[in-house]
């Protein structure tokens, strides 16, 4: 397959995933967030509070477009065209689907209304969904809009700035504002009753969505990398191939203090092979090794068959 065809298919897959995440987020807000009167983090939290204060006249879908479209246009010229187009596509699909859901009330019976009691459940569910959607969109060089676009711009212009504190400040403002927005009225006295629950829900939502987003960004093909410095490279290589059914990469390293050469072996294995690998290394004296977590492996581990004994081995095919 030519490089052009691969790139074309990859781009189609990117937009398909981003569109799916936009639909998922629209469902998330309609079923779990807006119904339970709390503001999510970021600029979408601001849009949600405006929707609530206006009684739905300034629909969340419209507010999302009003906030995000100018940001996407700025990102197109100042950040990256591909990122801006994918983020813009996400925002348009998200707003369109949410507007349709809120106007037609097709899923009204599926909306989770905690009625002020078990409010932790909608926060947990919506936080997990939001974090997953964010991570998947970001992996495709897109975003869910709002502060994601701003952070991308700031990171490009000021790479050394820790934008985490900016996001923290913005989310703190949203959380504090929700204390004054989501209020109740005492039916007897008419007094305004303020509640701390929306603040706690906003903070918990932010934490859960951030945690889930990080997990999504790390990927599912996690592994462990062993780096071994030894005089027994041939013996260890043989055991890696025969017992673990893996290959490895071998090179020569020179000690800074002793100025002596040693073989260096690098091998990436799955979680369930860690103990077996450690048992192999322990057999050989004068061997130093350490293991690192690999968030994601890139490349194809192809299963190949050795002709002599019909044994299958995994070889990294790049």
C-alpha positions as CSV (number, residue, x, y, z in Angstrom):
1,X,0.0,0.0,0.0
2,X,1.4,3.4,-1.0
3,X,2.2,6.1,1.6
4,X,-0.6,8.3,0.2
5,X,-3.3,5.7,0.6
6,X,-2.1,4.9,4.2
7,X,-2.2,8.6,5.0
8,X,-5.7,8.9,3.5
9,X,-7.0,6.0,5.5
10,X,-5.4,7.3,8.7
11,X,-7.0,10.7,8.2
12,X,-10.4,9.1,7.7
13,X,-9.9,7.0,10.8
14,X,-8.9,10.1,12.8
15,X,-12.1,12.0,11.8
16,X,-14.3,8.9,12.4
17,X,-12.9,8.5,16.0
18,X,-13.3,12.2,16.7
19,X,-16.9,12.2,15.4
20,X,-17.6,9.2,17.6
21,X,-16.2,11.0,20.6
22,X,-18.2,14.1,19.9
23,X,-21.4,12.0,19.8
24,X,-20.4,10.2,23.0
25,X,-19.7,13.6,24.8
26,X,-23.1,15.0,23.6
27,X,-24.8,11.9,25.1
28,X,-22.7,12.3,28.3
29,X,-23.8,15.9,28.8
30,X,-27.4,15.2,28.0
31,X,-27.8,12.1,30.1
32,X,-25.6,12.8,33.1
33,X,-24.3,16.4,33.4
34,X,-26.9,19.0,32.7
35,X,-29.7,17.0,34.3
36,X,-27.8,17.0,37.7
37,X,-27.0,20.7,37.9
38,X,-23.2,20.8,38.2
39,X,-20.6,22.5,36.0
40,X,-17.8,20.4,34.4
41,X,-14.4,21.8,34.3
42,X,-13.0,24.2,31.8
43,X,-14.9,26.5,29.3
44,X,-17.6,23.8,28.8
45,X,-18.4,24.3,32.5
46,X,-18.9,28.0,31.8
47,X,-21.2,27.2,28.9
48,X,-23.1,24.8,31.1
49,X,-23.7,27.4,33.8
50,X,-24.9,30.0,31.2
51,X,-27.3,27.4,29.9
52,X,-28.6,26.9,33.4
53,X,-28.9,30.6,34.3
54,X,-30.8,31.4,31.1
55,X,-33.2,28.4,31.6
56,X,-32.0,26.8,28.3
57,X,-32.5,29.9,26.2
58,X,-28.8,30.1,25.6
59,X,-28.5,26.4,24.8
60,X,-25.3,24.6,25.7
61,X,-24.8,23.7,22.1
62,X,-24.9,27.4,21.0
63,X,-22.6,28.4,23.8
64,X,-20.1,25.7,22.9
65,X,-20.0,27.0,19.3
66,X,-19.7,30.6,20.4
67,X,-16.8,29.8,22.6
68,X,-15.0,27.2,20.5
69,X,-15.3,28.4,16.9
70,X,-13.2,31.6,17.4
71,X,-10.6,29.5,19.3
72,X,-10.5,27.0,16.4
73,X,-10.0,29.8,13.9
74,X,-7.1,31.2,15.9
75,X,-5.6,27.7,16.2
76,X,-5.9,27.3,12.4
77,X,-3.6,30.3,11.9
78,X,-1.5,30.3,15.0
79,X,-1.1,26.6,16.1
80,X,-1.7,23.9,13.5
81,X,-4.2,23.5,10.7
82,X,-4.8,19.8,11.2
83,X,-5.4,20.2,14.9
84,X,-7.8,23.2,14.4
85,X,-9.8,21.4,11.7
86,X,-10.2,18.2,13.8
87,X,-11.2,20.2,16.9
88,X,-13.6,22.3,14.8
89,X,-15.2,19.1,13.5
90,X,-15.6,17.8,17.0
91,X,-17.2,21.0,18.2
92,X,-19.7,21.1,15.3
93,X,-20.7,17.5,15.7
94,X,-20.9,17.7,19.5
95,X,-23.1,20.9,19.4
96,X,-25.3,19.5,16.6
97,X,-26.0,16.2,18.4
98,X,-26.5,17.8,21.8
99,X,-28.9,20.3,20.3
100,X,-30.9,17.5,18.7
101,X,-31.0,15.5,21.9
102,X,-32.1,18.5,24.0
103,X,-34.8,19.6,21.5
104,X,-36.3,16.3,20.7
105,X,-36.2,14.7,24.1
106,X,-35.8,11.3,22.5
107,X,-33.6,10.0,25.3
108,X,-35.6,11.6,28.2
109,X,-36.3,8.2,29.8
110,X,-32.6,7.4,29.9
111,X,-31.5,10.6,31.6
112,X,-30.0,10.0,35.1
113,X,-31.6,12.3,37.6
114,X,-29.9,12.0,41.0
115,X,-32.5,14.4,42.5
116,X,-29.9,15.8,44.8
117,X,-29.3,12.5,46.6
118,X,-26.8,10.0,45.0
119,X,-25.1,12.8,43.0
120,X,-21.8,11.0,43.0
121,X,-22.9,8.5,40.4
122,X,-23.5,10.9,37.5
123,X,-20.2,12.6,38.4
124,X,-18.3,9.3,38.3
125,X,-19.9,8.2,35.0
126,X,-19.6,11.5,33.2
127,X,-16.0,12.0,34.4
128,X,-14.9,8.6,33.0
129,X,-16.7,9.2,29.7
130,X,-15.3,12.7,29.4
131,X,-11.7,11.6,30.2
132,X,-11.9,8.8,27.7
133,X,-13.3,11.0,24.9
134,X,-10.6,13.7,25.6
135,X,-7.8,11.1,25.5
136,X,-9.0,9.5,22.3
137,X,-9.5,12.9,20.6
138,X,-6.0,14.1,21.6
139,X,-4.4,10.9,20.4
140,X,-5.8,11.7,17.0
141,X,-4.3,15.3,17.1
142,X,-7.7,16.8,17.9
143,X,-9.3,18.0,21.1
144,X,-12.6,18.7,22.8
145,X,-12.2,22.4,22.5
146,X,-12.1,25.1,25.2
147,X,-9.0,25.1,27.4
148,X,-7.4,22.3,25.3
149,X,-7.0,24.7,22.4
150,X,-5.7,27.4,24.7
151,X,-3.2,25.0,26.2
152,X,-2.0,23.9,22.7
153,X,-1.4,27.6,21.8
154,X,0.4,28.4,25.0
155,X,2.5,25.3,24.8
156,X,3.7,26.3,21.3
157,X,4.4,29.9,22.1
158,X,5.8,29.4,25.6
159,X,7.1,25.8,25.8
160,X,8.6,26.2,29.3
161,X,5.3,27.4,30.9
162,X,3.6,24.9,33.1
163,X,0.0,25.3,31.9
164,X,-1.3,23.0,34.6
165,X,-1.5,25.9,36.9
166,X,-3.5,28.0,34.4
167,X,-5.9,25.1,34.0
168,X,-6.1,24.7,37.8
169,X,-6.9,28.4,38.2
170,X,-9.6,28.3,35.5
171,X,-11.2,25.2,37.0
172,X,-11.1,26.7,40.5
173,X,-13.0,29.7,39.1
174,X,-15.6,27.4,37.5
175,X,-15.9,25.4,40.7
176,X,-16.3,28.5,43.0
177,X,-18.8,30.1,40.5
178,X,-21.0,27.0,40.6
179,X,-21.6,27.7,44.3
180,X,-23.4,30.9,43.4
181,X,-25.1,29.6,40.2
182,X,-26.7,26.3,41.3
183,X,-28.9,27.6,44.1
184,X,-32.4,26.7,45.5
185,X,-35.2,28.9,46.8
186,X,-36.9,28.3,50.1
187,X,-40.6,27.9,49.2
188,X,-41.7,29.4,52.5
189,X,-39.4,32.4,52.9
190,X,-38.2,32.9,49.3
191,X,-34.6,33.0,50.6
192,X,-31.8,31.8,48.4
193,X,-30.2,28.5,49.5
194,X,-26.6,27.9,48.5
195,X,-25.2,24.5,48.3
196,X,-21.6,23.3,48.3
197,X,-22.4,20.1,46.4
198,X,-21.9,21.6,42.9
199,X,-18.5,22.7,43.9
200,X,-17.5,19.2,45.1
201,X,-19.0,17.7,42.0
202,X,-17.0,20.0,39.8
203,X,-13.8,19.2,41.6
204,X,-14.4,15.4,41.6
205,X,-15.4,15.5,37.9
206,X,-12.1,17.3,37.0
207,X,-10.0,14.8,38.9
208,X,-11.8,11.7,37.4
209,X,-11.7,13.1,33.8
210,X,-8.1,14.1,34.1
211,X,-7.1,10.6,35.4
212,X,-9.1,8.8,32.7
213,X,-7.7,11.1,30.0
214,X,-4.1,10.2,31.1
215,X,-4.9,6.5,31.0
216,X,-6.4,6.9,27.5
217,X,-3.4,8.8,26.3
218,X,-1.0,6.2,27.6
219,X,-2.6,3.6,25.3
220,X,-3.5,-0.1,25.8
221,X,-0.3,-1.7,24.4
222,X,1.7,-1.2,27.6
223,X,4.8,-3.2,28.2
224,X,8.0,-3.4,30.2
225,X,11.5,-2.7,29.0
226,X,14.5,-4.5,30.4
227,X,18.0,-3.1,29.9
228,X,20.7,-5.6,30.9
229,X,24.5,-5.0,31.1
230,X,26.3,-8.4,31.3
231,X,29.2,-10.6,30.4
232,X,26.8,-13.5,29.6
233,X,25.0,-12.0,26.7
234,X,24.9,-15.2,24.6
235,X,23.4,-17.3,27.4
236,X,20.8,-14.7,28.2
237,X,20.0,-14.2,24.6
238,X,19.4,-17.9,24.2
239,X,17.1,-18.1,27.2
240,X,15.1,-15.0,26.0
241,X,14.5,-16.7,22.7
242,X,13.8,-20.2,24.0
243,X,11.8,-19.5,27.2
244,X,10.2,-16.1,26.5
245,X,9.7,-16.6,22.8
246,X,11.0,-13.1,22.2
247,X,13.8,-11.4,20.4
248,X,16.0,-8.6,21.7
249,X,18.4,-5.9,20.7
250,X,22.1,-6.2,21.6
251,X,24.8,-3.6,21.5
252,X,28.2,-2.8,23.1
253,X,28.6,-0.4,26.0
254,X,31.7,1.0,27.7
255,X,31.9,1.7,31.5
256,X,32.9,5.2,32.3
257,X,34.9,4.2,35.4
258,X,36.4,0.9,34.4
259,X,36.6,1.7,30.7
260,X,35.7,-1.9,29.9
261,X,33.3,-3.1,27.3
262,X,30.1,-5.0,28.2
263,X,27.2,-6.3,26.1
264,X,24.0,-4.4,26.5
265,X,20.7,-6.2,25.9
266,X,17.4,-4.4,25.4
267,X,14.1,-6.4,25.4
268,X,10.5,-5.4,25.7
269,X,8.1,-7.9,27.3
270,X,4.5,-8.1,28.5
271,X,3.5,-7.9,32.1
272,X,3.1,-11.6,32.7
273,X,6.7,-12.2,31.5
274,X,8.4,-10.0,34.1
275,X,8.9,-12.7,36.7
276,X,10.3,-15.1,34.1
277,X,12.7,-12.5,32.8
278,X,13.9,-11.7,36.3
279,X,14.5,-15.4,37.0
280,X,16.7,-15.6,33.9
281,X,18.8,-12.6,34.9
282,X,19.3,-13.9,38.5
283,X,21.2,-16.9,37.2
284,X,24.1,-14.9,35.9
285,X,26.6,-13.1,38.2
286,X,28.1,-9.8,37.2
287,X,24.9,-8.8,35.5
288,X,23.2,-5.4,36.1
289,X,19.7,-4.8,34.9
290,X,16.8,-2.4,35.4
291,X,13.2,-2.4,34.1
292,X,11.1,0.5,33.0
293,X,7.4,0.9,32.3
294,X,6.6,1.4,28.6
295,X,3.3,3.3,28.2
296,X,2.8,2.1,24.6
297,X,4.6,0.0,22.1
298,X,4.8,1.3,18.5
299,X,5.5,-1.2,15.8
300,X,4.2,-4.6,14.9
301,X,5.2,-7.6,17.0
302,X,4.8,-10.3,14.3
303,X,4.5,-13.9,15.3
304,X,6.9,-16.0,13.1
305,X,7.5,-19.7,13.0
306,X,10.9,-21.3,13.2
307,X,11.2,-24.1,10.7
308,X,13.3,-26.5,12.7
309,X,10.9,-27.1,15.6
310,X,7.7,-25.3,14.7
311,X,8.1,-22.9,17.6
312,X,6.6,-19.5,17.4
313,X,8.6,-16.4,18.2
314,X,7.7,-12.7,18.5
315,X,9.8,-10.4,16.4
316,X,9.5,-6.7,16.2
317,X,8.8,-5.9,12.6
318,X,9.3,-2.1,11.9
